[in-house]
Amino acid sequence: MRPGAQHARTLAHRGRRLGADLRRRWAGLGALWRRSLQLRIVVSTLALSSSVVFVLGMVLQTQITSKLLEEKHSAVYIQNEISVKKVERELLGVDPVSENLQSKFASALATLTAAPGAHEGANNHTEAGAFTPVLIDGRAADPITRTTSSVGPFHEVPEDLRKMVEAGDWGSQNTTVTRESGRTPIYVIGAPVRTAGRAVQLYLIFPLTAEQRTVDVVQSTLFVGGLVLLLLLAGIANLVTRQVVHPVRQAAEIAERFADGNLEERMSAVGEDDVARLAESFNEMAGSIQSQIQQLEEFGTLQRRFTSDVSHELRTPLTTVRMAADVLHASREQFPAGLARSTELLVNELDRFEVLLADLLEISRLDAGVADLSVESVDVRSLVDRSMAAVRVIALNAGVAVQVHMPQTEVVADIDFRRVERILRNLLANAVDHSEGRPIEVRVAEDPEAVAVTVRDHGVGLRPGQEELVFTRFWRADPSRNRQTGGTGLGLAISLEDARLHGGWLDAWGEVGRGACFRLTLPKRPGIELTGSPLPLNPTGNHGLPPLVTALPAPSEQEQEPQRQTVGAGAQHQEEEL
């Protein structure tokens, strides 16, 4: 690569880095501006104050400068009248054709510079200030030498002013000339002088260095004063704003700690002003919320204890009823048809009742926070197979085919075998209930940190907003719809809690008419914080996995008998979990 191209690439890279750094800093300033009320108030105060100070400074400077120039003009006109009269008296008897005109002019100007307090160099101190006189012969320039007779710094008189005075009018003009000391502002006033038949003009040149110094002092004073005033205003605005913002920030910090569970946090109320009233109101609100939270916690504790106690107490009579029902069910062939059917219904409802008790006990343990995990290394594929075997009968009865897509290699994760199997059973049973006879798809995938299982049906689907409601206890999308398993309404709620115990996710997706998909994502090892899932929640395509279509085996002769169907794995599985 040529050196020029390499240099250009280096410059382009540095430019991009600089642009990115500037954008990052600008974004940081924008975030600080949005978050800090105190900064916005101080900056707004400074901006408005700067405008006021600038306008006030310009007005003051203009007024002071105008006043100085007006006084200077008045004094200059008075001095010019006096000087013209003196020069007229000196030149009154001058011979119009005299060849000694330069000496006459010098003599006339001597009367102006000979006054008391005269400077050396023909500068005279008067009330109008120091000035330098210039006398110019009004006759046209000499045709041979092309020069004009004059005494004084003739070159400092502006051409426009000379033409005005030569026409017989008084005139004045501000201009700037270059002297040994540098650029100097001057004020030049001129007037015609009446002599014995000769046109003469008198000009007085007043340097404005003193006035310029005064204006400079005024400008610097206004600048320094304005800067100091702005700093004082910034400090005052910051102090005043802090007095208001600090209690608000304190209230925000206390509210955050209060929301984190520190219900004893309170604001300090000092005085009787508005801030103190805010603190008192906040403390009263916090006390009321704390009281209500404590009441809710006590009520929740009593409710969980009641549920647990009732569930335990019901198990003893339920066992007795179960034994009697099993005896009746075993002898049902000896009963009349109506009585035999009643015996079968009794046994089925007892199965559902046992499942409900098991789910209530599990929910009470989860709510009490006493549930724990028995972690072991498990091949997730074996859990999928066991879960499918558990729902085999209800899937065959519903005429639902299950398609499983799994990797050919092991998918190992450290999980609680019993809880994850229960999650998969609930998801599969729920999919069978809502599949409307259409196939169910089960997918398994993994990445270095997580393992995921999705269960997809193509049934009625979910309406918008029902993705969260499906995990609510005892919630059903359509209670009137015929169900295959007759579930308790607690299966998905328990599954969600089991997934959270593992530090994982249980998500739902669905659209009306397109079916629903439930995704279980679990970390491969405890302590891993999930950042993503190996499978998408909205299933499209085959995700690179070969379709392993698993046909459910035909039920055995024992399974072809009238079944006591249960949610998930059935009553036997629930009793094992208890």
C-alpha positions in Angstrom: 0.0 0.0 0.0 1.3 3.4 -0.9 2.3 5.8 2.0 -0.3 8.4 0.9 -3.2 5.9 1.1 -2.0 4.6 4.4 -1.8 8.1 5.8 -5.3 8.8 4.5 -6.7 5.7 6.2 -5.0 6.7 9.4 -6.5 10.1 9.3 -10.0 8.7 8.4 -9.7 6.3 11.4 -8.7 9.1 13.7 -11.6 11.2 12.4 -14.1 8.4 13.1 -12.7 7.9 16.6 -12.9 11.7 17.2 -16.4 11.8 15.9 -17.4 8.8 18.1 -15.8 10.4 21.1 -17.6 13.7 20.5 -21.0 11.9 20.0 -20.4 10.0 23.3 -19.6 13.2 25.2 -22.6 15.0 23.6 -24.8 12.1 24.6 -23.4 12.3 28.2 -24.1 16.0 28.3 -27.6 15.4 27.0 -28.3 12.8 29.6 -26.9 15.1 32.4 -29.1 17.9 31.1 -32.2 15.7 31.2 -31.5 14.3 34.6 -30.3 17.4 36.5 -33.0 20.0 37.3 -30.4 22.1 39.1 -28.1 22.3 36.1 -31.0 23.4 33.8 -32.1 26.1 36.2 -28.5 27.4 36.7 -27.8 27.4 32.9 -31.1 29.0 32.1 -30.5 31.7 34.8 -27.0 32.3 33.3 -28.3 32.6 29.8 -31.1 35.1 30.7 -28.7 37.0 33.0 -26.1 37.2 30.2 -28.6 38.7 27.8 -29.7 41.3 30.4 -26.0 42.1 31.3 -25.1 42.4 27.6 -28.0 44.7 26.7 -27.4 46.8 29.9 -23.6 47.0 29.1 -24.3 48.1 25.5 -26.7 50.8 26.7 -24.4 52.1 29.3 -21.4 52.1 26.9 -23.4 53.9 24.2 -24.7 56.5 26.7 -21.3 57.2 28.2 -19.6 57.4 24.8 -22.3 59.7 23.5 -22.1 62.0 26.5 -18.3 62.2 26.2 -18.5 63.1 22.5 -21.2 65.7 23.1 -19.2 67.4 25.7 -16.1 67.2 23.5 -18.0 68.7 20.5 -19.4 71.6 22.6 -16.0 72.5 24.0 -14.4 72.1 20.5 -16.8 74.5 18.9 -16.3 77.1 21.6 -12.5 76.8 21.2 -12.8 77.0 17.4 -14.7 80.3 17.6 -12.1 81.8 19.9 -9.2 80.5 17.7 -10.9 81.9 14.5 -11.2 85.4 16.0 -7.6 85.4 17.1 -6.3 84.3 13.7 -8.6 86.9 11.9 -7.1 89.7 14.0 -3.5 88.5 13.2 -4.2 88.1 9.5 -6.4 91.2 9.0 -3.6 93.3 7.5 -1.9 90.7 5.5 -0.9 91.7 2.0 -2.8 89.4 -0.4 0.2 89.1 -2.7 2.8 88.9 0.0 5.5 86.3 -0.6 6.2 85.9 3.1 2.9 84.0 3.7 4.3 81.1 5.6 5.9 83.3 8.2 2.6 85.2 8.6 0.7 81.9 9.1 3.3 80.8 11.7 3.0 84.1 13.5 -0.8 83.8 13.5 -0.6 80.3 15.0 1.8 81.5 17.6 -1.0 83.6 19.2 -2.9 80.3 19.7 0.1 78.4 21.1 1.4 81.2 23.2 -1.6 81.0 25.6 -0.8 80.1 29.3 -0.3 76.4 29.7 0.9 75.9 26.1 2.7 72.6 25.2 5.8 72.4 23.4 5.2 71.2 19.8 2.4 73.7 19.3 -0.1 71.8 21.5 -2.4 74.0 23.5 -4.3 72.9 26.6 -7.8 74.3 26.8 -11.1 73.2 28.2 -11.6 71.2 25.0 -8.2 69.5 25.6 -5.0 69.6 23.7 -5.1 70.5 20.0 -2.9 71.2 17.0 -3.8 74.1 14.7 -3.4 74.1 11.0 -3.6 77.1 8.6 -4.1 76.4 4.9 -4.0 79.0 2.1 -7.2 78.8 0.1 -5.5 79.7 -3.1 -5.1 77.0 -5.7 -1.9 75.0 -5.6 1.2 76.5 -7.2 1.2 75.4 -10.9 5.0 74.8 -10.8 5.5 73.1 -7.4 2.0 71.7 -7.1 2.0 72.5 -3.4 -0.3 74.4 -1.1 0.8 76.9 1.4 0.1 75.7 4.9 1.4 75.6 8.5 0.9 72.5 10.7 0.1 68.8 9.9 -1.8 69.5 6.7 -1.9 65.8 5.8 -4.1 64.9 8.8 -7.0 67.1 7.6 -9.5 64.9 5.6 -10.1 65.9 2.0 -13.9 66.0 2.4 -13.6 68.4 5.3 -11.3 70.7 3.3 -13.8 70.9 0.4 -16.6 71.8 2.9 -14.6 74.5 4.6 -13.2 75.9 1.3 -16.9 76.4 0.3 -17.3 78.7 3.2 -18.9 76.4 5.8 -17.9 75.2 9.2 -17.3 71.5 9.5 -16.0 68.8 11.7 -15.1 65.1 11.2 -13.9 62.1 13.3 -11.1 60.1 11.7 -8.0 58.1 12.5 -4.5 58.9 11.6 -1.2 57.1 11.9 1.4 58.7 14.1 4.7 57.6 15.7 2.7 56.3 18.7 0.4 54.3 16.4 -3.1 54.6 15.2 -4.7 57.7 16.9 -8.3 58.7 16.7 -8.7 62.5 16.2 -11.5 65.1 15.9 -10.9 67.8 13.3 -12.9 71.0 13.1 -12.4 73.6 10.4 -13.7 77.1 9.6 -12.9 79.8 7.0 -10.9 82.8 8.2 -11.7 86.3 6.8 -8.5 88.1 5.8 -7.6 91.0 3.5 -8.6 89.4 0.2 -7.1 86.0 0.8 -9.1 82.7 1.4 -7.6 81.0 4.5 -8.9 78.0 6.4 -8.2 77.2 10.1 -8.3 73.6 11.4 -8.0 72.5 14.9 -6.9 68.8 15.4 -8.0 67.4 18.8 -6.6 63.9 19.6 -9.3 61.6 21.2 -6.8 59.4 23.1 -8.1 60.5 26.5 -11.7 59.8 25.4 -10.6 56.5 23.9 -8.9 55.6 27.2 -12.1 56.5 29.1 -14.2 54.4 26.7 -11.7 51.5 27.1 -11.9 51.8 30.9 -15.7 51.8 30.7 -15.7 48.7 28.5 -13.3 46.8 30.7 -15.2 47.9 33.8 -18.5 46.8 32.3 -17.0 43.4 31.1 -15.4 42.6 34.5 -18.5 43.8 36.3 -20.8 41.8 34.1 -18.6 38.7 34.5 -18.5 39.1 38.3 -22.3 39.7 38.3 -22.8 36.5 36.2 -20.7 34.5 38.5 -22.6 35.8 41.5 -25.9 35.1 39.8 -24.7 31.6 39.0 -23.7 31.0 42.6 -27.0 32.5 43.9 -29.0 30.4 41.4 -27.1 27.3 42.4 -27.6 27.9 46.1 -31.3 28.7 45.8 -31.9 25.8 43.4 -30.0 23.5 45.7 -32.3 24.4 48.6 -35.2 23.2 46.6 -33.6 20.4 44.6 -31.8 18.8 47.5 -35.0 17.7 49.4 -36.4 16.4 46.1 -33.3 14.3 45.5 -33.4 13.1 49.1 -37.0 12.2 48.6 -36.1 10.3 45.4 -33.3 8.4 47.1 -35.4 7.5 50.1 -38.2 6.4 47.7 -35.8 4.1 45.9 -34.6 2.6 49.2 -38.2 2.3 50.3 -39.1 0.5 47.0 -36.2 -1.9 47.6 -37.8 -3.0 50.8 -36.4 -0.7 53.4 -39.8 0.3 54.8 -38.3 2.2 57.7 -36.8 5.0 55.6 -38.2 8.5 56.2 -37.3 12.1 55.3 -36.1 14.6 57.8 -38.7 17.4 58.3 -37.2 20.6 59.7 -39.2 23.9 59.9 -42.6 24.7 58.7 -42.0 25.7 55.1 -43.1 24.0 51.9 -40.2 21.5 51.9 -41.0 20.5 55.5 -44.6 20.0 54.5 -43.4 17.8 51.6 -41.3 15.8 54.0 -44.1 15.3 56.4 -46.5 14.3 53.6 -43.9 11.9 52.3 -43.4 10.3 55.7 -47.2 10.0 56.2 -47.5 8.3 52.8 -44.6 6.0 53.6 -46.1 5.1 57.0 -49.4 4.3 55.4 -47.8 2.2 52.7 -45.7 0.3 55.2 -48.8 -0.4 57.3 -50.7 -1.7 54.3 -47.8 -3.8 53.1 -47.5 -5.4 56.5 -51.2 -6.1 56.5 -50.9 -7.7 53.1 -47.9 -9.7 54.2 -49.8 -10.9 57.2 -52.8 -11.7 55.1 -50.6 -13.5 52.6 -48.9 -15.5 55.3 -52.3 -16.5 56.8 -53.6 -17.4 53.4 -50.6 -19.6 52.6 -50.8 -21.2 56.0 -54.5 -21.8 55.6 -54.0 -23.3 52.1 -51.2 -25.6 53.4 -53.1 -26.6 56.5 -56.3 -27.3 54.6 -54.4 -29.3 52.0 -52.7 -31.4 54.6 -55.9 -31.9 56.6 -57.8 -33.0 53.5 -55.3 -35.7 52.6 -56.4 -38.0 55.4 -60.1 -38.2 54.6 -59.2 -38.1 50.9 -57.1 -41.3 51.4 -60.0 -43.0 53.0 -62.3 -41.9 50.2 -59.8 -43.0 47.6 -59.6 -46.5 49.1 -63.4 -46.8 49.1 -63.6 -45.5 45.5 -60.9 -47.9 44.3 -62.9 -50.8 45.8 -66.0 -49.6 44.1 -64.2 -49.1 40.8 -62.8 -52.6 40.9 -66.3 -54.1 41.4 -68.0 -51.8 38.9 -68.8 -54.6 36.5 -71.1 -56.1 39.2 -73.1 -52.9 39.4 -76.0 -51.7 37.1 -74.9 -49.5 34.2 -75.8 -46.2 35.9 -74.1 -47.1 39.1 -71.0 -48.3 37.3 -70.8 -45.0 35.4 -71.2 -43.1 38.6 -68.3 -45.1 40.1 -66.0 -44.2 37.1 -67.0 -40.4 37.5 -66.2 -40.6 41.2 -62.8 -42.0 40.6 -62.0 -39.5 37.9 -63.0 -36.6 40.1 -61.0 -38.0 43.0 -58.0 -38.0 40.7 -58.5 -34.4 39.8 -59.0 -33.5 43.5 -55.7 -35.2 44.4 -53.9 -33.3 41.7 -55.4 -30.0 42.9 -54.3 -30.8 46.5 -50.8 -31.5 45.2 -50.7 -28.3 43.2 -51.9 -26.3 46.2 -49.2 -27.8 48.4 -46.6 -27.0 45.8 -47.9 -23.4 45.4 -47.8 -22.9 49.2 -44.2 -24.1 49.4 -43.2 -21.8 46.5 -45.0 -18.8 48.1 -43.4 -19.5 51.5 -39.9 -19.6 49.8 -39.1 -23.0 51.2 -38.8 -24.7 47.8 -35.3 -25.8 47.0 -33.5 -27.4 44.0 -31.9 -30.8 43.8 -29.4 -30.1 41.0 -27.8 -32.8 39.0 -26.4 -33.2 35.5 -29.2 -34.3 33.2 -29.5 -34.9 29.4 -32.5 -32.6 28.6 -33.4 -35.0 25.7 -34.3 -37.7 28.2 -36.5 -35.3 30.0 -38.4 -34.6 26.8 -38.8 -38.3 26.1 -40.1 -39.0 29.7 -42.5 -36.0 29.4 -43.9 -37.2 26.1 -44.4 -40.7 27.5 -46.4 -39.1 30.4 -48.8 -37.4 28.0 -48.9 -40.2 25.4 -52.4 -41.4 26.3 -54.1 -38.0 26.2 -52.3 -37.1 23.0 -53.5 -40.3 21.3 -57.1 -39.8 22.6 -57.0 -36.3 21.1 -55.5 -37.5 17.8 -52.6 -35.1 18.2 -49.2 -36.0 16.6 -46.0 -34.7 18.2 -42.9 -33.8 16.2 -39.7 -33.6 18.1 -36.6 -31.7 16.8 -33.5 -32.5 19.0 -29.7 -32.5 18.4 -28.1 -35.9 17.9 -25.6 -35.2 20.7 -26.3 -34.9 24.4 -27.7 -31.6 25.8 -26.4 -31.6 29.3 -27.4 -29.1 32.0 -27.3 -29.0 35.8 -31.0 -28.8 36.7 -33.6 -30.3 39.0 -34.8 -33.3 37.1 -38.2 -33.5 38.9 -39.1 -29.8 38.5 -38.0 -29.5 34.8 -39.9 -32.7 33.9 -43.0 -31.3 35.6 -42.6 -28.1 33.5 -42.4 -30.1 30.3 -45.4 -32.2 31.2 -47.5 -29.2 31.9 -46.4 -27.5 28.6 -47.2 -30.6 26.6 -50.5 -31.2 28.3 -51.4 -27.6 27.7 -50.5 -27.9 24.0 -52.6 -31.0 23.6 -55.6 -29.2 25.1 -55.3 -26.2 22.8 -54.0 -27.9 19.6 -57.5 -28.5 18.1 -56.2 -31.8 16.8 -53.3 -30.3 14.9 -49.7 -31.4 15.3 -47.4 -30.2 18.1 -43.8 -29.3 17.6 -41.1 -29.7 20.3 -37.7 -28.3 19.8 -34.5 -28.5 21.8 -31.4 -26.4 21.4 -28.4 -25.2 23.4 -25.6 -22.7 23.4 -22.5 -22.3 25.7 -24.6 -20.8 28.5 -28.2 -22.0 28.2 -30.5 -24.8 27.0 -34.0 -24.1 25.6 -37.1 -26.2 24.9 -40.1 -24.8 22.9 -43.5 -26.4 22.7 -45.6 -25.1 19.8 -49.2 -25.9 18.9 -51.2 -24.8 15.9 -54.5 -24.4 17.7 -56.7 -21.5 18.8 -53.7 -19.3 19.8 -53.7 -16.3 22.2 -55.2 -12.9 22.0 -53.0 -9.8 22.4 -52.2 -9.3 26.1 -52.8 -12.9 27.1 -49.1 -13.9 27.0 -48.8 -12.8 30.6 -52.2 -13.9 31.8 -51.6 -17.6 30.9 -49.3 -17.8 33.9 -51.9 -16.4 36.3 -53.3 -18.9 38.8 -56.7 -20.4 37.8 -56.9 -18.3 34.6 -58.3 -19.8 31.5 -58.6 -18.2 28.1 -61.9 -20.0 27.3 -63.4 -21.8 30.4 -66.3 -23.2 28.2 -64.0 -25.0 25.8 -63.7 -28.8 26.0 -60.5 -29.9 27.7 -58.6 -33.2 27.4 -56.9 -33.1 30.8 -59.3 -31.2 33.0 -56.4 -29.3 34.6 -56.5 -27.3 37.8 -55.4 -24.0 36.4 -52.2 -24.0 38.5 -49.9 -26.0 36.1 -48.4 -23.0 34.2 -48.1 -20.9 37.4 -46.1 -23.6 39.1 -44.0 -24.1 35.9 -43.2 -20.4 35.9 -42.0 -20.5 39.5 -39.9 -23.7 38.8 -38.2 -21.9 36.0 -37.5 -18.9 38.2 -36.0 -21.2 40.8 -33.4 -22.3 38.2 -32.7 -18.7 37.2 -34.4 -19.3 33.9 -37.3 -18.0 31.8 -40.6 -19.3 30.8 -42.1 -17.2 28.0 -45.3 -17.4 25.9 -46.2 -16.3 22.4 -49.4 -16.7 20.5 -51.6 -15.3 17.7 -55.3 -16.0 17.1 -55.6 -18.8 14.6 -51.8 -19.5 14.4 -51.4 -21.3 17.7 -49.2 -20.6 20.7 -45.6 -21.3 21.6 -44.1 -21.7 25.1 -40.3 -21.4 25.5 -38.4 -22.7 28.5 -34.8 -21.4 28.8 -32.5 -22.6 31.6 -28.9 -21.9 32.4 -26.6 -24.8 32.0 -25.0 -24.2 35.4 -26.3 -22.5 38.5 -25.2 -18.9 38.8 -25.1 -18.1 35.1 -27.2 -15.0 34.3 -29.1 -15.5 31.1 -28.7 -12.9 28.3 -30.5 -14.7 25.6 -32.1 -18.0 24.5 -30.9 -20.5 21.9 -34.4 -20.6 20.4 -36.6 -17.8 19.3 -39.9 -17.3 21.0 -41.8 -16.6 17.7 -41.0 -19.9 15.9 -40.3 -19.7 12.1 -38.5 -22.3 10.0 -36.7 -25.4 11.3 -33.8 -23.4 13.0 -31.2 -25.7 11.4 -32.4 -28.8 13.2 -33.3 -31.9 11.3 -37.0 -32.8 11.9 -37.1 -36.0 14.0 -40.8 -36.9 13.7 -41.7 -39.1 16.6 -44.9 -41.0 16.3 -46.5 -41.8 19.6 -46.7 -45.5 20.2 -50.0 -47.2 20.3 -51.5 -47.6 23.8 -51.2 -50.9 25.5 -54.2 -53.0 26.4 -54.1 -51.7 29.9 -54.0 -48.1 28.6 -57.0 -48.8 26.3 -59.2 -49.4 29.4 -61.2 -46.4 30.7 -58.5 -44.0 31.9 -58.4 -41.8 35.0 -56.8 -38.8 33.1 -54.9 -36.2 35.0 -53.1 -33.0 34.2 -49.5 -33.5 33.3 -48.2 -36.8 34.5 -51.3 -37.8 36.5 -52.0 -38.5 40.1 -49.2 -41.0 40.6 -46.5 -38.5 39.5 -48.0 -35.9 41.8 -48.0 -38.3 44.7 -44.3 -39.1 44.0 -43.5 -35.4 44.1 -45.2 -34.9 47.4 
